[in-house]
Structure formats: C-alpha cells, structure tokens
Amino acid sequence: MDVTVRLFASLREHAGIGTTQLVLADGATVADAIAALREGALAGLPENAPFVTAVAREYVTPDHRLVAGDELALVPPVSGGGGAVRMADVVDETIDVEAVRRSVADPETGATVVFMGTTRSVPSLEYEAYVDMAREQIAQIAAGVAERHGCVAVACVHRVGLVPLGDPSVVVAASAAHRAEAFEGARALLDTVKAQAPIWKKEHYEEGPSAWVEGTLPQA
C-alpha cells in the first residue's frame, strides 16, 4: 500500500525533502513506516531524535495501523466548548491585531485580554507549520480553553514565514465577564498552542548560521 509521509523543520532539512512516498505491506504500522524511513529518507537520523507522529492530522502512537492513502506526518518538538472560537488561523502575512481583538468583542463581556508575541533580539524569525493540522489543533485547543476558563470568546492567529524584528508572530485574545477569566484564558490558550500545535521556529542571526529553536514534543 502507498502512504504519503510529511516531514517538517529539522526532519525536513535532514531528509532534504518535505514529502515522500512509502510502499508498505498491508497492515503496516506507524513503527514500520518509521523503520522504512530510517533506511531511506531519514537514514543517519540519530536513534534518539525526538518526534511524534500524526495521521489524518491527529496524533497517533507507533502501533497505529496505516491504510492505503494515509498521510503520515513526523512532528519534531514544537516551538513552544462553553465559549465561541472566533478565530483560529495560520497565516503567511502580517497579523491584523485589531481584527483579532474585535473578533472576541461581545456585549456580555467586561474584560478582554490580547497578547501579542513579537520577534526580539534577532533580525528575524522563521516559522514553519503543518498548516492544516495546526489550524485544527488551534481550533480544538481554543474550544477547550474557552470552556474550562469560562471565556465568552477566544481567538488565536499564528504567522508562518519570515517575521521581522518587532512584528507579531502570534496573537491570542480572550473575552470574559471578568478579568480573571480573560487573563487565565488567554494565557492557557497561548501556552497550549505553543506546546501542541505543529509549528516550528528558526532564528536568523546577524552573523553565523540560522538554527531551529529547541522545543518539546506534543502529547499524542
């Protein structure tokens, strides 16, 4: 059976390609696919190289059985409902911060918190994402945050591509009846997106080679 494999960030650079095809036996598992990759596109990858796997944009374990036509993604460490999810997006252009804020406006709220993460200390940051999966993950995370923290509305937009010094790479917003819920919701949304969404960050320096920022593996 044929399976499409997607590689990202450091794994893509190691292989020299972002997408490859595998021909596997019927009933093969994710572990079988990884073994085949280590003999091909990922030959020479250290045995302890950290990554998790996703099929159909959902994280899966190594014993997950693949079927013909599946898209298997290898996800290296990522950099970092009761309410309505008004925006959950990944864009390749400057984020309209005011539009994100307006999206969570509601007459039932007395507090709105907006957080903007910007490039600092280096000339630019470069973000790469498994875009379709990242959008779905952000939407799911946002819905859970809104429910758990009693937010009326939440939003999150993340940028990919080159983000110059001082420009926003991620904007989150949360509105609630009271400030405590809005603050807690905004922080939880940001922290969970940074931990779970398949988005990677590379720092570009004034001198020397650029480098991927080390992160943590998402929870499958």
Beta strands, then each sheet from edge to edge (+ up, - down):
strand 1: 2-7
strand 2: 19-23
strand 3: 52-55
strand 4: 58-60
strand 5: 71-75
strand 6: 84-91
strand 7: 111-118
strand 8: 124-129
strand 9: 153-159
strand 10: 161-164
strand 11: 168-176
strand 12: 199-204
strand 13: 211-212
sheet 1: 2+ 1- 5- 3+ 4-
sheet 2: 6+ 9+ 11- 7+
sheet 3: 10+ 8- 12+ 13-
end
